[in-house]
Amino acid sequence: MFGDLLREAWLAARLQPPTSYVLGLFVNSLWLTVVLLAIAWYGGDLREVARVVFWGSVVFTIFSEGTWSAAAFSNYVRSGVMDYVVASPARLHLYLTAASLASSMLALPALGIQVAVYYLLFGEPPPMAQPAYFAASLLIFLASSFFITAAATMFFARFRNPSLAANVVQWAVPLSGGVIPPTAMPPEAARWFAYSPLHYVVAPVTYSATGRWLLDPVFTMAAGLLVAAGLGLLSLYAAESAYRMFRRLGKWGAE
């Protein structure tokens, strides 16, 4: 299993131009630094806001990396590599989930840079108010992220140029899920996030890191488990539908 993940991570890395990937690492660190410096410039509580911004940037970085790797995977679809996947004993759903997990590993260097930036600014690693809740919330978010990007892989395959669709997914999912914590918003705006299923798999990462929750933590995380399970079923349906279409039409999408 570990060897398969390393192979898929290597394949995902090959889909991204090295210059673009390295540039993205620095852009992520600069983005975090600029936001924090802007907060300090206008006299905000830098240390408190930095905790919120940092963990929000972690969530966005992980999901963004998976989304763009899923979009780049359409190159394999057009080149016929996916035809060999179908011919192998591997289940398409499991293969796409493993590929999504592996591609998210490419976010680790960017996360390391962000931790280093935080440490240089504050002289300490990013704090976690509730480590046990944080660990559980992170696992729920990661599983949900893998399922979403696994389903998005076959959705992106329908387009010759999936960049626009990837941009929409990259921003829509984290923002509707509360990557900017609702607890930092006016109550009138925050309450609407309770109606978003993605809120229960995205926002708890920041909630548990800061110790400030919009709803009861146990209820929020239980709902997150249900949403993650639903997303797993959605990714399974997406893979099976794509497989049936391939068997019927002989193609995956815009090939």
C-alpha positions in Angstrom: 0.0 0.0 0.0 2.8 2.4 0.9 4.6 1.6 -2.3 1.4 2.3 -4.3 1.0 5.7 -2.6 4.6 6.6 -3.4 4.1 5.6 -7.0 0.9 7.6 -7.4 2.6 10.6 -5.7 5.4 10.4 -8.2 3.0 10.2 -11.1 1.0 13.2 -9.7 4.3 15.2 -9.4 5.2 14.4 -13.0 1.8 15.9 -14.1 2.9 19.3 -12.7 5.7 21.4 -14.3 8.5 21.6 -11.8 8.9 25.4 -12.2 5.2 25.9 -11.6 5.2 23.6 -8.5 8.3 25.4 -6.9 6.8 28.8 -7.7 3.6 27.7 -6.0 5.4 26.8 -2.8 6.9 30.3 -2.6 3.6 31.9 -3.5 1.8 30.1 -0.6 4.4 31.3 1.9 4.3 34.9 0.6 0.5 34.9 0.6 0.5 33.9 4.3 3.2 36.5 5.1 1.5 39.3 3.3 -1.8 38.7 5.0 -0.2 38.6 8.5 1.8 41.8 7.8 -1.3 43.5 6.6 -3.1 42.6 9.8 -0.2 44.0 11.8 -0.1 47.2 9.7 -3.7 48.0 10.5 -3.3 47.3 14.2 -5.1 44.0 14.4 -4.5 41.3 17.1 -1.8 39.6 15.0 -1.2 36.5 17.1 -4.9 35.7 17.5 -5.8 36.3 13.8 -2.6 34.4 12.7 -4.0 31.2 14.3 -7.2 31.5 12.2 -5.4 32.5 9.0 -2.7 29.8 9.4 -5.1 26.9 9.8 -7.4 28.2 7.1 -4.4 28.3 4.8 -3.5 24.7 5.7 -6.9 23.5 4.7 -6.9 25.5 1.5 -3.4 24.3 0.5 -4.2 20.6 1.0 -7.5 20.8 -0.9 -6.1 23.0 -3.6 -3.2 20.6 -4.3 -5.6 17.7 -4.6 -7.9 19.7 -6.9 -5.3 20.7 -9.4 -3.8 17.2 -9.4 -7.2 15.9 -10.2 -7.5 18.4 -13.1 -4.1 17.5 -14.4 -5.1 13.8 -14.3 -7.2 14.4 -17.3 -4.0 14.2 -19.3 -3.8 10.5 -18.4 -7.4 10.2 -19.6 -6.7 11.7 -23.0 -3.5 9.8 -23.4 -5.2 6.5 -22.8 -3.5 5.6 -19.6 -6.8 5.2 -17.8 -7.8 2.5 -20.2 -5.0 0.3 -18.7 -6.3 1.1 -15.2 -9.7 -0.3 -16.2 -8.0 -3.4 -17.6 -6.2 -4.0 -14.3 -7.6 -5.8 -11.3 -7.8 -2.5 -9.3 -11.2 -1.0 -8.6 -11.5 2.4 -10.2 -13.0 4.0 -7.1 -10.1 2.8 -4.9 -7.6 3.8 -7.5 -8.9 7.3 -7.7 -9.1 7.7 -3.9 -5.5 6.4 -3.6 -4.4 8.8 -6.4 -6.1 11.7 -4.6 -4.4 10.8 -1.3 -1.1 10.6 -3.0 -1.5 13.9 -4.8 -2.3 15.6 -1.5 1.1 14.5 -0.2 2.5 17.1 -2.6 1.2 19.8 -0.3 3.6 18.7 2.5 6.5 21.0 1.3 4.1 24.0 1.2 2.8 23.2 4.7 6.4 22.9 5.9 7.1 26.4 4.6 4.0 27.8 6.2 5.0 26.4 9.6 8.5 27.9 9.2 7.0 31.3 8.3 4.8 31.1 11.4 7.7 30.1 13.6 9.9 32.9 12.3 7.2 35.5 13.0 6.2 34.3 16.5 9.0 32.1 17.7 6.7 29.1 18.4 4.9 26.5 16.3 1.3 27.1 15.5 -0.7 26.3 18.7 -3.6 23.9 18.9 -6.2 24.6 21.6 -7.8 21.1 21.5 -5.3 18.5 20.1 -7.7 15.5 20.3 -10.5 17.3 18.5 -7.9 18.6 16.0 -6.6 15.2 15.2 -10.1 13.8 14.6 -11.2 16.9 12.6 -8.1 16.7 10.4 -8.8 13.0 9.6 -12.4 13.9 8.7 -11.3 16.7 6.5 -8.6 14.7 4.8 -11.0 11.8 4.1 -13.6 14.2 2.7 -11.0 16.0 0.6 -9.8 12.7 -0.9 -13.4 11.7 -1.7 -14.3 15.1 -3.3 -11.2 15.2 -5.5 -11.5 11.6 -6.4 -15.1 12.4 -7.7 -13.8 15.6 -9.3 -11.2 13.7 -11.3 -13.8 12.1 -13.5 -15.8 15.3 -13.6 -12.8 17.2 -14.9 -12.2 14.5 -17.5 -15.3 15.7 -19.3 -13.5 19.0 -20.2 -10.7 19.5 -22.7 -9.4 22.3 -20.5 -10.6 21.7 -16.9 -8.8 24.8 -15.5 -12.0 26.9 -15.1 -13.8 24.0 -13.4 -10.8 23.4 -11.1 -10.7 27.0 -10.1 -14.4 26.9 -9.2 -14.1 23.7 -7.1 -10.8 24.9 -5.5 -12.5 28.0 -4.1 -16.2 27.0 -3.7 -15.6 23.9 -1.5 -13.3 25.6 1.2 -15.2 28.9 1.3 -18.7 27.2 1.6 -17.2 24.9 4.2 -15.9 27.7 6.4 -12.2 27.9 5.6 -12.6 31.5 6.9 -14.0 30.5 10.3 -17.6 31.5 10.9 -16.7 32.2 14.5 -14.7 35.2 13.2 -17.8 36.5 11.3 -20.8 38.5 12.5 -23.4 36.0 14.0 -25.9 37.0 11.2 -23.5 35.6 8.6 -22.1 32.7 10.7 -25.4 31.0 11.3 -25.8 30.3 7.6 -22.8 28.0 7.6 -24.8 25.5 9.8 -26.9 24.7 6.7 -23.8 23.8 4.6 -22.9 20.1 4.7 -19.3 21.0 3.9 -19.1 23.2 7.0 -18.9 20.0 9.1 -15.8 18.6 7.4 -13.9 21.9 6.7 -14.4 24.3 9.6 -13.7 21.9 12.5 -10.0 22.0 11.7 -9.9 25.7 12.5 -12.4 25.4 15.3 -10.4 22.8 17.2 -7.1 24.7 16.6 -8.6 27.9 18.1 -11.0 26.4 20.6 -13.9 28.4 19.3 -16.8 26.4 17.8 -20.0 27.6 16.1 -22.0 24.6 17.3 -21.4 21.8 19.9 -18.1 20.1 19.0 -19.4 16.5 19.4 -22.5 17.2 17.3 -20.3 19.0 14.6 -17.9 16.1 14.4 -20.6 13.5 14.3 -22.2 15.4 11.5 -18.8 15.5 9.8 -18.5 11.8 9.9 -21.9 11.4 8.2 -21.0 14.0 5.6 -17.6 12.2 5.0 -19.4 8.9 4.5 -21.9 10.6 2.1 -18.9 12.0 0.1 -17.4 8.5 0.0 -20.6 7.2 -1.5 -20.6 10.1 -4.0 -17.1 9.3 -5.1 -18.0 5.7 -5.5 -21.0 6.6 -7.6 -18.9 9.0 -9.7 -16.3 6.3 -10.4 -18.9 3.6 -11.2 -20.8 6.0 -13.5 -17.7 6.9 -15.4 -16.8 3.2 -15.7 -20.2 2.3 -17.1 -20.0 5.2 -19.6 -16.5 4.0 -20.7 -17.8 0.5 -21.2 -20.8 1.8 -23.2 -19.2 4.6 -25.3 -15.5 3.7 -25.2 -14.4 7.0 -23.8 -14.2 8.9 -20.5 -15.1 12.4 -21.7 -13.5 15.1 -23.8 -10.8 12.8 -25.4 
